Amino acid sequence: RSDLIKLIIKDNASAILLGVLLSVGVLSLLTIGFSEQVNHYITLQLLPVFIVTSAMTSMLSLFACYFPLRQYINKPVIHALKGSE
């Protein structure tokens, strides 16, 4: 069971990481482009908000990878392969 979960996470980690890096890049470009308007709102108080948001996004992404396949993870392998020929 733990091997299957590790395999699911490993297979989807690259896509999740690419999405996070791409969104951070786009957000950085927008921040540079609109620096005068955004400069007033960027403070050190936003760091905990960023950490909590990143953690929740990561948890949601991992759940989205796990949830569709949980029926195969929770059943023994012999029952999952019973109908396939």
Secondary structure in CASP SS format (residue, H / E / C, confidence):
PFRMAT SS
TARGET T0000
AUTHOR 0000-0000-0000
METHOD secondary structure of the structure
MODEL  1
R C 1.00
S H 1.00
D H 1.00
L H 1.00
I H 1.00
K H 1.00
L H 1.00
I H 1.00
I H 1.00
K H 1.00
D H 1.00
N H 1.00
A H 1.00
S H 1.00
A H 1.00
I H 1.00
L H 1.00
L H 1.00
G H 1.00
V H 1.00
L H 1.00
L H 1.00
S H 1.00
V H 1.00
G H 1.00
V H 1.00
L H 1.00
S H 1.00
L H 1.00
L H 1.00
T H 1.00
I H 1.00
G H 1.00
F C 1.00
S H 1.00
E H 1.00
Q H 1.00
V H 1.00
N C 1.00
H C 1.00
Y C 1.00
I C 1.00
T C 1.00
L C 1.00
Q C 1.00
L H 1.00
L H 1.00
P H 1.00
V H 1.00
F H 1.00
I H 1.00
V H 1.00
T H 1.00
S H 1.00
A H 1.00
M H 1.00
T H 1.00
S H 1.00
M H 1.00
L H 1.00
S H 1.00
L H 1.00
F H 1.00
A H 1.00
C H 1.00
Y H 1.00
F H 1.00
P H 1.00
L H 1.00
R H 1.00
Q H 1.00
Y H 1.00
I H 1.00
N H 1.00
K C 1.00
P C 1.00
V H 1.00
I H 1.00
H H 1.00
A H 1.00
L C 1.00
K C 1.00
G C 1.00
S C 1.00
E C 1.00
END
